[in-house]
Amino acid sequence: MKFEDKDVAIVSGGTSGLGKATAELLVKLGLTVIVFGTDKVKGEYSSQKIGTEFQQVDVTDYISVNQGFARSLEGGRKLRIMINCAGIAPVEKTISKGQAHTPELFEKTLKVNVLGTLYCASQAAALIATNKPIDLDGQKGIIINTASTAAYDGQMGQVAYAASKGAIVSMTLPMARDLASHGIRVCTIAPGLFETPLVDSIDESVKKTIKAQTPFPPRLGKSYEFAKLIKHIILNPMFNGEVIRIDGGLRMAFNKKS
């Protein structure tokens, strides 16, 4: 994909972790990169450091997302790339201390992870579809969503998280098929455990066990490795309708002590 002067890439959840690493890499590709996030102070500080722009957007609010896109594309800018990294990872069992799963927590997880992805992806698609093709294949842009290996081998306490990431996995192929006639590709990345603020709270003994179970390399992933996969998907037009695991070959086993 060859980019033009006013081409824009937007990264939701781009103020830290996987999203921040992705935003940094996209800047190096010569794109104007805009980060969507809810924390204005953190977002503006992060953007200043890595050379992106920041828009305060609540991905669970359709209107907020719409306004974020409108502000981002002022001055004749064109959206080419939408990367969805915004998400939360709560932990609560189906039954905890004799009590049923908190309905509000399950609902919030679906709102942030599933509706947030859908709102950004669908509105981005409508904007990308208005672009002129950028290559001989008729490609106009790409959308990359973030799921998790929890969609396949979720652990105890991940019922809400796994459900939300499983939904993103399931959306990938139909979304790619929906947008094919518009010249828009869609892929999803399903990362394992990466060294990000999202997993900082995990007990070190648990991290050690996970590293030992990972075939190779026996460690947690690095954010820049996730970003490198984003880059490859963007630059390789044959990636479409696919969910790609990036986890060092780790397949999480059932752990009764979780």
C-alpha positions, 0 to 999 in steps of 0.5 A: 500500500503506497500512501499519499500526503493526506492519508491518515491512520487512526489507532484506538487505545493508542496511548499505551501498550500494543496501541502505542507501539502500533502508533509509533510504528505507523508514524515511521511509515510516514503516515499522519497518525491519530490516537483515540483515547479517553484520558486526555492528559495521558493521551496528549502526553503520549502523543507529544512524545511519539509524534501523533495527534490525540482525540478524546473519544469514548469508543462505547459511544457511537456519537463520540466516535463519529465526532472523533472521526470528523475532527481527525479528518478536517482539512481534506484528510483521508482515512486509510487505516483503522487499528482497533486496540482499545479494550479491557480485561476484567477477571471474574468467575461465572460464580465467585464466592457463591455469587453469580457473575456481575452483570454490569461487568459483563455488559461493560466488557462487551461494550468496550471490546465488542461495540467499541470495535464495531463502532470504530470499524464500521464508521471507519469503513464508511469513510475509507470507502469514499477514497480513490483506490491506492493500488492496481488491486483497487485497494482503498484501505484496511481495518485491523482489529485486536482479539486475544488468544483467550478467544480460543483457550480462555482461563478461569475468570475470563468468561466476559473477556473471552466472550468479547474477544471471541466475538471479534474473532467471529466478526472478522470474516463476515466483515471482510466479505462485507467490505470486499466490494469497497476495496477494504481489507479486514484482519484480526490479531489475537495476541497472547500475553504481552508485556503491557500495562494490561498484564502488569497486575498478573502475579510474577509466579503466574507469568513465570509459569506462562513463560515456561509453557511457551514453546519459543521464545519462552517469554512474554511478547514485546509490544513492538512485535505486535506492531511489526505484525500490524505493519506486515498485514498493512503492506501485504495485500493478501492478508484479508479475512484472517485471524492471526495468533501471535503467542510463541506457540503457547496454548493455555492449559486448564489451571485449577489454581487460577 
